[in-house]
């Protein structure tokens, strides 16, 4: 067996960054060698992978707990939905700066990923209040929620999220233009133990 095969069978965590010189399908075949053992996967900036390869990867990671798509361009919403439906153990989803993510995609993802504890939506500017509240209803075990730069989220929506996610410990609201400081103070009064980050160096905790 070659070295790739040996590593593939014992692999539990994998990080792929954007690069050249490899065909997309080679990564998918590599992950197939792990036979469902991967629990953490980071696909930064898509790692030059095509949609077909991403779908193959999703189907071969049934025990995935952490998925990082930060800074990726996700033009096909089915990619995320495939991961959510194929990976029922997912507890962390990082979509930092995935600007193309639509509200309906978040809705469909959280219909499958009920075990999410950490959800990172920083700079996902399309995500709105209705989608966020719906996600909170379906993922009540959230402990960390990053909404930095989500300018379509209102303070009222975040207060509703707190009602559904009673285990929430950390909330990042930096550059959330529609959320007033007074609303953050109301959140703190409602949940005194909650760590709320408002701006660099400023937080209630």
C-alpha positions as CSV (number, residue, x, y, z in Angstrom):
1,X,0.0,0.0,0.0
2,X,1.3,3.5,-0.8
3,X,1.8,6.2,1.8
4,X,-1.4,8.0,0.8
5,X,-3.4,4.9,1.5
6,X,-1.7,4.3,4.8
7,X,-2.4,7.8,6.0
8,X,-5.9,7.8,4.6
9,X,-7.0,4.8,6.7
10,X,-6.0,6.4,10.0
11,X,-6.9,10.0,9.1
12,X,-9.2,11.8,11.6
13,X,-8.6,15.5,10.7
14,X,-7.8,17.1,7.4
15,X,-7.2,20.7,6.3
16,X,-7.3,21.5,2.6
17,X,-6.2,25.0,1.5
18,X,-6.6,26.5,-2.0
19,X,-3.8,25.3,-4.3
20,X,-2.8,24.0,-7.7
21,X,-1.3,20.9,-9.1
22,X,-3.9,18.4,-7.9
23,X,-7.1,17.2,-9.6
24,X,-10.2,17.7,-7.4
25,X,-11.2,14.1,-7.6
26,X,-7.9,13.0,-6.1
27,X,-8.8,14.6,-2.8
28,X,-12.2,12.9,-2.8
29,X,-10.5,9.5,-3.4
30,X,-8.1,10.2,-0.6
31,X,-10.9,10.9,1.9
32,X,-12.6,7.7,0.7
33,X,-9.7,5.8,2.1
34,X,-10.5,7.0,5.6
35,X,-13.7,5.0,5.5
36,X,-15.7,7.4,7.7
37,X,-13.0,8.1,10.3
38,X,-12.7,11.8,9.7
39,X,-14.2,13.9,12.4
40,X,-12.8,17.3,11.5
41,X,-12.5,18.8,8.0
42,X,-11.4,22.3,6.9
43,X,-11.8,23.2,3.3
44,X,-10.4,26.7,3.1
45,X,-11.3,28.8,0.1
46,X,-12.8,25.6,-1.5
47,X,-9.3,24.2,-1.8
48,X,-9.8,24.2,-5.6
49,X,-12.4,21.4,-5.3
50,X,-15.3,21.1,-7.7
51,X,-18.9,20.4,-6.6
52,X,-18.8,16.8,-7.6
53,X,-15.7,16.2,-5.4
54,X,-17.3,18.0,-2.5
55,X,-20.4,15.8,-2.7
56,X,-18.2,12.7,-2.7
57,X,-16.3,14.0,0.3
58,X,-19.6,14.6,2.2
59,X,-20.8,11.1,1.5
60,X,-17.6,9.6,2.9
61,X,-17.6,11.6,6.2
62,X,-20.6,10.3,8.2
63,X,-18.9,10.9,11.5
64,X,-17.8,14.4,10.8
65,X,-18.1,16.7,13.9
66,X,-16.4,19.9,12.7
67,X,-16.7,21.5,9.2
68,X,-14.8,24.6,8.2
69,X,-15.7,26.3,4.9
70,X,-14.3,29.7,5.8
71,X,-13.5,32.1,3.0
72,X,-15.1,29.8,0.4
73,X,-17.3,30.6,-2.6
74,X,-20.2,28.2,-2.4
75,X,-22.2,28.8,-5.5
76,X,-24.0,25.5,-5.3
77,X,-26.1,25.5,-2.0
78,X,-26.5,21.7,-2.4
79,X,-22.9,21.3,-1.2
80,X,-23.6,22.5,2.3
81,X,-27.0,20.7,2.4
82,X,-25.3,17.4,1.4
83,X,-22.7,17.8,4.2
84,X,-25.5,18.5,6.7
85,X,-27.6,15.5,5.6
86,X,-24.6,13.2,5.4
87,X,-23.0,14.2,8.7
88,X,-25.6,13.9,11.5
89,X,-22.9,14.2,14.2
90,X,-21.9,17.8,13.1
91,X,-21.4,20.1,16.1
92,X,-19.3,22.9,14.6
93,X,-19.9,24.7,11.3
94,X,-17.6,27.6,10.2
95,X,-18.9,29.7,7.3
96,X,-16.8,32.7,8.0
97,X,-16.9,35.1,5.0
98,X,-19.0,32.8,2.9
99,X,-20.9,35.7,1.4
100,X,-23.0,33.7,-1.0
101,X,-24.8,31.8,1.7
102,X,-28.6,32.5,1.4
103,X,-31.1,32.4,4.2
104,X,-32.8,29.3,2.7
105,X,-29.5,27.5,2.8
106,X,-29.1,28.0,6.5
107,X,-32.7,26.9,7.0
108,X,-32.1,23.6,5.1
109,X,-28.7,23.0,6.7
110,X,-30.1,23.3,10.3
111,X,-33.0,21.0,9.4
112,X,-30.4,18.2,9.4
113,X,-27.8,19.5,11.8
114,X,-29.7,19.5,15.1
115,X,-26.6,18.9,17.2
116,X,-24.7,22.1,16.3
117,X,-23.0,23.8,19.2
118,X,-20.8,26.3,17.4
119,X,-22.1,28.2,14.4
120,X,-19.9,30.8,12.7
121,X,-21.7,33.1,10.3
122,X,-19.4,36.0,10.3
123,X,-19.8,38.3,7.3
124,X,-22.5,36.1,5.8
125,X,-24.3,39.3,4.8
126,X,-27.3,37.6,3.2
127,X,-28.4,35.8,6.4
128,X,-31.5,37.6,7.8
129,X,-33.3,37.5,11.1
130,X,-36.0,35.0,10.1
131,X,-33.3,32.5,9.0
132,X,-31.3,33.0,12.2
133,X,-34.3,32.5,14.5
134,X,-35.3,29.4,12.6
135,X,-31.8,28.0,13.0
136,X,-31.9,28.6,16.7
137,X,-35.2,26.8,17.1
138,X,-33.7,23.7,15.4
139,X,-30.3,23.9,17.1
140,X,-31.2,24.6,20.8
141,X,-27.8,23.3,22.0
142,X,-25.8,26.2,20.5
143,X,-23.1,27.4,22.9
144,X,-21.2,29.7,20.5
145,X,-22.7,32.0,17.9
146,X,-20.6,34.3,15.7
147,X,-22.7,36.9,13.8
148,X,-19.9,39.4,13.2
149,X,-20.7,41.6,10.2
150,X,-24.2,40.1,9.7
151,X,-25.9,43.4,8.9
152,X,-29.3,42.0,8.3
153,X,-29.7,40.7,11.8
154,X,-31.8,42.7,14.3
155,X,-31.5,42.9,18.1
156,X,-35.0,41.6,18.4
157,X,-34.1,38.5,16.5
158,X,-31.0,37.9,18.7
159,X,-33.2,38.2,21.8
160,X,-35.5,35.5,20.4
161,X,-32.4,33.3,19.8
162,X,-31.5,33.6,23.5
163,X,-34.9,32.2,24.3
164,X,-34.3,29.1,22.2
165,X,-30.6,28.6,22.9
166,X,-30.5,28.5,26.7
167,X,-26.9,27.1,26.7
168,X,-25.4,29.9,24.7
169,X,-22.2,31.2,26.3
170,X,-20.6,33.3,23.7
171,X,-22.1,35.7,21.2
172,X,-20.2,37.9,18.7
173,X,-22.1,40.9,17.5
174,X,-19.2,43.0,16.2
175,X,-20.2,45.2,13.2
176,X,-23.9,44.2,13.4
177,X,-25.3,47.5,12.3
178,X,-28.9,46.8,13.2
179,X,-28.2,45.9,16.8
180,X,-28.0,48.7,19.3
181,X,-25.9,48.7,22.5
182,X,-29.1,49.1,24.5
183,X,-30.4,45.8,23.0
184,X,-27.1,44.1,24.0
185,X,-27.6,45.4,27.5
186,X,-31.1,43.8,27.5
187,X,-29.5,40.6,26.4
188,X,-27.1,40.7,29.3
189,X,-29.9,41.4,31.7
190,X,-31.8,38.4,30.3
191,X,-28.6,36.2,30.4
192,X,-26.1,37.6,32.9
193,X,-23.6,34.7,32.2
194,X,-23.5,35.4,28.5
195,X,-20.2,36.7,27.0
196,X,-21.2,39.3,24.4
197,X,-18.6,40.7,22.1
198,X,-19.6,44.1,20.6
199,X,-16.3,45.5,19.3
200,X,-12.6,45.0,19.6
201,X,-11.8,45.1,23.3
202,X,-15.4,45.7,24.3
203,X,-17.7,43.0,25.7
204,X,-20.2,42.3,28.4
205,X,-19.3,39.2,30.5
